[in-house]
Amino acid sequence: MSVMRTQIITIVLSALAASSFTVLWMNLSKMLDVGGVSNIPSATRTIVTVANGSTNNATADSGTANSTTTATTRFHPAYENMTQDEKCLRMFEWPMIDHLSSGLDAASDPIDFDNLPQSRHLTAPRMTGKKLIQMTIEVKRGNATSDLLTVVDMSTYVGGTSQPHNENLWHRMISQYGSWASLQVARLRYSLRSTDDRTFFYFPCDVHAALPPEWIKLGNASCDSSLLRRADVLVSPFSDGLLWDLAWDMDFRCPHSEMFRTFASLFSERSLPRNPVGCFVSRQGRGLREVANFREVLAMMNEIFPRVRELKLTSSTTNEETLDVLYECRVLFGVHGAGFMNSVFARPGVAVVEMIGKSEAAYFRNVNMLLGQYYESIRGDATKDLKDEYWTVDLGEAREALWRARNYADEWFRENG
């Protein structure tokens, strides 16, 4: 079973202040003679191993795919007749900013600074189900040239699953991406200027005593409730949808998302490694999805890689510590878990192999697709589900997948390192 590299043409949106991201995207596509992702040559594919162990060669062409997975995704009716290009542009690329609906016509949508305060409630259908993603922007004072005190009210997330303080990195990243995307809407759609030192994420400290440390990458984190009153611009961010809609979508086709990669670049310098190794994303000592034949797995990995590291990343591991730990990793391997969200911090050219058992979990398949990184899922233990303990890894299946991943990573490094 061969695996071809993903070679997607990335269109860099340099004029971020353009009034229409859709028009800008299409014009750049014509200039580059690619016309979006649907006109990528047919030999260019994102390769994943689907649930039954066969290879899914999913072409990035308007949603057609030779998919043998049994998982089906129930799209919102608004997306049912769209091509994959259109779905990506409306949810996971910069043009999504223009596709959000405020319920106003084009002439009335811009903020009128002569008649403040004004607010905009923006919605769009979620990719799956019948619910909406939604956010609100309230402009209280200022003008088009002011450096506006902008506050993102993170109390939206308090009490939900994806809290900024959640020990699970997947849940924390959902709130980070949702609030970051909301801030981009305020800045780019409505030209609401705010420098980093005038941008704050407000957290209710009566609920959590400590502020989440990673938010310094996005702006200033604060529990000063007076910010809500003093803000020139108050943003209530997206609290659902977006990354959550990737969780079980095994047919997702949005490779190399420039918008998501821009977000991920805030957390990683993406530098090249000195001496790459094979890294096992460990759950040992947790029981849930712990590997029963762990020593045999490490021995098998040592047959493939010059060096092997067991990664034990916890909720207390800082972003900087994660970057240091992942710096040398050429391949990330392990059983499904939030630790795979750390691929956001990994270097370019990393390959990810995830064991998902008999589940159809697509969380990290789709995150790696957005990042444009190599990903393959295997069963690992075909008798186990995500709620089961003590998986016995199929060493033969794992060995074949790790050799494919290493060959890809080695080739990438020879060409780019």
N, C-alpha and C positions, 0 to 999 in steps of 0.2 A: 504494500500500500504506500504510494508515493505522496508526498506533500509538497505543493508548490508554494512559493513565497507570495505574499500579498504585495502587489506593486501598484498601489492606488495613487493616481495623480492628485496631489493635494493643492487645492486652490487657496492661497493665502489672501485673506481679506485685509488689505492694508488701510483702506479708507473707512475706518469704523464709524465715522460720523456721517456717512452717507444717509440721505433721507430714506432710501428704499434699499434694504439689503437684498431683496429678491432681484431687483433690477441689476444691482451691482454684481451679484453672483452670476446671473445669466450673461452679462456683458463680458465678465472675465472668462467664463466658460467658452464663449464664442471666440475670444481672443486666443485662447489656448487650444481651440479646436477639439474640445472634449465634451462640451454640452452637458456638464453635470456628471454624476456617477453612472448614468445609464449607458453612456457611450464608451465605457472602458472596454478595451479589447477583450474578446471572449475568453482568451487564455488567462486573464487576470481573475483570480478567484480568492475568496476567503475560505479557507479549509477548516472545517471542524469535524470531529468524530461524533456522530450522532449516537442516540441512546442505545441502538441495537448493535453498536460496534462497527457498522459499516461506515464508509466515508461519504460525507455530505459535501458535494462540490457545489457550493451555492454561488451562482454568478450574481454579480451586482447589477442586474439589468432589469429594471422595472418590476422587480419582485418575482421573476421566474426562478425556480430552483429545483434541483433534483433532490428534494429532501425526502428521506425515508423515516424521519422521526415521527413518532406517533402523537407527539404533542401538537395541539392545535391552539391558535391564538384567536380569540374572539375580539376583533377590532371594533372600535366605536363606529357606528354607521357612517359618520362623516369621513372615515378613512377607507371604507370598504372598497371603493372603486378607484382609489388612488394608486399610482405606481409607487414603488419603493423610493424612488427619487423624491417624489412629492411628500411622502411621509417623513423622510429624513429632513427635508428642508423645513417642514412645518413643526418639527419637534426637537431635532438634535443638531441643527446647524443655525448659523447666524440669521438666516431669513425668518426663523420662527418668531423673531421680534416683531416683524411686520404682520405676521399672521394672527397674532393675538387680537381678539375683538374687544373693543371698548364700548360697543353699542352705539358709537357716534360715526357720522360720515367723515370722509377724509378731511374736509374743510374744518370740522369742529373738533377733531381729535387733538391737534397740538395744544399745548398749554398756553393760555392767554395770560401773560404776566401782568397785564393791565387790569385784570379782573380776578385777583386772588382773594381768598383761597379757592383752589380747584382740586378735584380728585378724579382719578380714573380707575375704574374697576375692570381688570382685564381677564378674559377667560379664553380657553381653547379646549376642545375635546381631548381627553386622555387617549393614549394610543389603544388601550384596551378598556372594555366595559362601556358604561354609558355616563360616567362621571366627567367632571371638568377639572382642569387645573385652573387656579385662579389666584390673583394677586391684586393688591391695591396700592396706588401711589397717591399721596396727599401732598400737594404743594401749598404751603402756608404763606410764604413770603419770599422775596428775592426777585431777581431778574435774569435774563438770558445770559448775562456776562458774569454773574456773581459766582463766587466759590461757595456753594451752598452747603450748609451743615446738613448732611444726609444721614438719617438713622434708619437702620433695618431692625424692625421689632421682632426679635427672635422668640418672644413669648408665644408666637404662633405655634411653635413646636413643642412647648411644654405640655406634658401629659400624653403626648403621642408616642409611637414606637420609635420613630427616627429622631430622637432628641440629640442635640449637640453634645450632651454629656454621656451618651450611651456608650457602654464599654465595647460594643460591637462596632468595628470600623465601618462596615457597610451602612449601618444606620446613621452614624455620624456624618459620613460622606454625603448621604442623601440630603441632610439638612444644609450642609455646606454648599453643595452644588445648587440646590433650590434657591438659597438666599443669594448666592453669587449671580445666578442667572437673572433673578429679580432686579438686582442692582444694575446689571447690564441693560435691562429694559429701560430703567429710569434714565440712565446716562445716554443711551444711544437712540432710543425711540423719541424721547422727549427732550434731549439735549440738556439734561439737568446736570450741570457741571459740579463735580465735587472731587477735590484732591484727596489722596489717601489719608492725610492727617485731619481731614474734615469729614471722614466717613467712619461711622460707628455702627457696631452690632450690639444692640442692647439685649442683655440677658437678665431675667428676674432673679436676683441673688437670694431672695427669700426662699427660693425653691432649691437652688444649688449654691453652696457656699463658695466654691471655686469656679473661676472662669475657664472655659475650655482653651487649652494652650495653642491649638493649631490656628486659631482665628487671626493671629497676627499676620498670617500670609494673605488674608483677605482685607484686613482693615484693623480698626481698633475695637477690641472687645471691652465692654463696660457694663457695670450693673448700676450705673447712675440713672435712676428713673427720671430725673429732671431733663434728660436728653429728649424724652418723648414730648415734653412741653416746648423745649427750646429749638427743636428741629425745624429747619426750613423745609425739608422734604422728609416725609415719613413713609417708609415702605413696609407693607405687610407682605412677606414673601410667599412664593409657592410653597405649600405645605404637603402636597401629595403629588403623585404622578411623576413625570420625568424619569429619573433613574429607577423608581419603583416599577415602572412599566416594563423594565428589562428582565425582571426576576424570572419569569416563566415563559418568555417568548423565544422559543427555539428556532423560529423562522426570521428573526431579526436580521436586517440587512442594511446597516448604515456604517460602512467601513470608513476609518480615518476621519472622524468628526473633528473638523478644525475648531469648533466651538468647545467641545469637551477637552481636546488636547490643550487649548489655551488655558482652561481651568486647571488641568493637571500640571501644567508647566509652573504654576505658582508654588507647587510643593516639591519640585525636583529640578536640579540643575541638569539632569539627564546626561551627565558626563560619562565617558567611556571607562571601562574597568581596567585595572592593572593586570589582574590574573583571575579571570572568570572561573566559577565553579558551579557544581550542581547543588541546588538548595532545596531541602525538604521543609515545607511549611508545616510545622509540627502542631499536633493537638494532644500530644502525649501527656498523661496525667489528668486528663479531663473526663475520661470515660466515653462521653458522647463522641462518636466517630473517631475514637482512638484506634490506632493500628495495632492489632494483636501480634503480627509477625514483623514488628518494627526492625529488629536486628537483621532479619533476612532482607528487608527492603533496603536498609543502609548498605548491606553487603552487595546487593545487586547494583545500587547506584555507584558504588566504588568500582565496579567493573566498567562503568561507562564514562565516569568523570575522573580527572586527575585528583580532584579534591571534592569532598562533600561536606556541606554544613547543615546542621539542624537549626532552623529558625524558630525561636520561641518569642514571638511578638505578642505583647499584652497591651491592655488598655492604658497602661502607664508608660509605654514606649513612646518617646517623643518623635516628631517628624524627623528631626536631625539624626536621632539614633537609628531610625528606620532606614534613612538614606545611607548611613554608614554600613548597616548590616547588609543591605541589598546591593551595595556597590559592586561586589564581585560576582553576583549571581548571574549565570548565563541561562539557566533553566530553573523555573520554580515548579515544584511538584508536591502534591499532597492531596488529602481528602478535603472535599468541599467545606469551606468555612470562611469567616470574615477576613482571615489572614490573606486571602487572595485579593482583597481590595488593595493590598499593598503593592500590587502590580502598577498602580498609579505612580508609585515612587521609584519604580525600577528603571534601569538604564535603557537606552534604545537597543533594539535587537534582542531583547529578552524573549524567551519562549516559555509558555505556561502550559502545564499538563495537570488537569484537575480530575480527581476521581469523584464521580457523582452517584455511584451505586445504581440502584434501579429507579432513581428519581429523574425528573426532567428539568432540574434546576439550571437556569440559563443566566443567572446573575452575572457571573464573571466571564462567561463566554461573550456576553454583549458588551460589558465594560472594556474588555480587551479588543473587541471589534472597533469600538469607538476610538480607542487609542491607536489602532492600526498595528497591534501586536499579534504575534503568532499565538494561537490557542488551540488546544485539543482536549476534548473530554473523553474519558474512558470509564468503564464500569468500576474497575478496582476490585470491588466485591459485589457481584451481581445479586447476592442474596440480601443485601443491606439497603435500608432506606436512611434518610437523613436523620431520623430520630433514633437510630440504632447505635449500640455501643460495639466496640471491639471488632473492627473490620479486618478480615484476612485478605490481604492484597494478592491478586493474581499476578505473580511475579513475571510470567511470560508476557502477559498483556502490557504490564507496566514497562518492562524492558524494551519492547518494540516501540512504544510511544516515546520513551525517553531517548532512544537512539534517533528517532525522527526529529525530535525537538533539538537534540544536540547538533545534528547535521545542519538543521536550519540555522541555529545560532552561530555555528562555526562559519558557515558560508556568509552570513550577514557580517560577521566580524572581519573576515578576510577582505570583503568588499568595502567596508566602511571604517574599519578600525585602524 
